[in-house]
Each structure stands twice: as C-alpha cells, then as structure tokens.
C-alpha cells in the first residue's frame, strides 16, 4: 500500500462533473501530469491530483493503488497524446533525420522530467532512469524509431550483423543525451551529425565487393 495514500476520504471533494470510462481516466491522467510537472514527484499526491481533476481521492486510488503507478501512467498517457510518427521518405537517412527533428522537439520535456522532476521516484522505488523508461514504454507498441530501422533492414540499407543492440540504440541514446545536456531540441546540424557520423558508419550495409 502506498504510504502517500490518505487513510480516509472524509475530506474528499465530491465530483463536479459526471464523467465515466475513458473520458474520466483521461481527465485524471491529465490532472496527474499537471501535478507531477508542477510539483515534482516529491510533491505529487493523490489529494493534489484529485483537486485538479475535481474528483475524490478514492476514485484515483481504486485505479492506481500506488502513486508511482499513477505517475507512470500519467507520463505514458501524455506521450500517447502527442506521438512521434515514423516518417517514410524511402531511405533510412532521411527517415532518421526527420524522426530526430520531430522526436527531439516533442520529447524534450520528458528528458527534463526523467532527470529532475522524477528524482524522488528513484529514491522511493530503487529503480534507475532506464528502468523507469522501460515502464513508461510498456504497452505502447512498436516505436517510430523501431519502425524506421525495421523498414531499412527490409530494404537492405542496414546490415543486421552490424546492428547490435548497442548500435541500434545509439540514435535515441544520443538524442536523449543532447537534450539532457542542452535542455532544448536538437538542431539540424546535430541531427545530421548523429546520422552521418555515428549511426550510418556503424550500421549501414556495405556494398558487395566486385567479382
């Protein structure tokens, strides 16, 4: 049981609006996201989220009995509201450049969230940033980046033997690192550098030697 959950609902605010199902859950998670980003995980409470959502604490607690579960679901929900779509330009280089420009713009706030806002989460759960990221990505389906890489493999642009797990992850890893260091989306020059100077030299299929 979450120690941050209130012992009773005597002071709960009654619902101001009758909402059910997906509409109610979306409103709760939007409120949880706002509370989390404004107050950080250390100040993230059922009471605060309930007040924002104009509902009662038990409504939240029945769905997410631990506040860390509520926080993760709020992050996941926010990402699903503004997804990164896999571009399909016909070649892996242009796909990756378009992807990085869009993804770094849409995900820069998530990098700040993981590095600072969620600091209390790591102390409470003992998890790492990587483990939190895996929790957030659960049930989200194939990533846009994964779709780009898989298509490039089918087209023969990438060498599966060279595309080790470390090489495969280098593009999103470098993107997150740049965002964490600079606090902004990547520039076109930075994106091109990641693709042309790092990823393609490591993973591109090599031309067959002449016979």
Buried (B, 14 or more C-beta within 10 A) or exposed (E): EBEBBBEEEEEBBEBEEEBEEEEBBEBBBBBBBBBBBEBBBEEBBBBBBBBBBBBBBBBBBEBBEBBBEBBBBBBBBBBEEEBBEBBEEEEBBEBBBBBBBBBBBBBBBBBBBBBEBBEBBBEBBEBEBEEBBEBBEEEEEEBBBEBBBEBBBEEEBBBEEBBEEEBBEBBBEBBBEBBBEBEEBBEEEBBBBBBEEBBBEBBBBEEEEEE
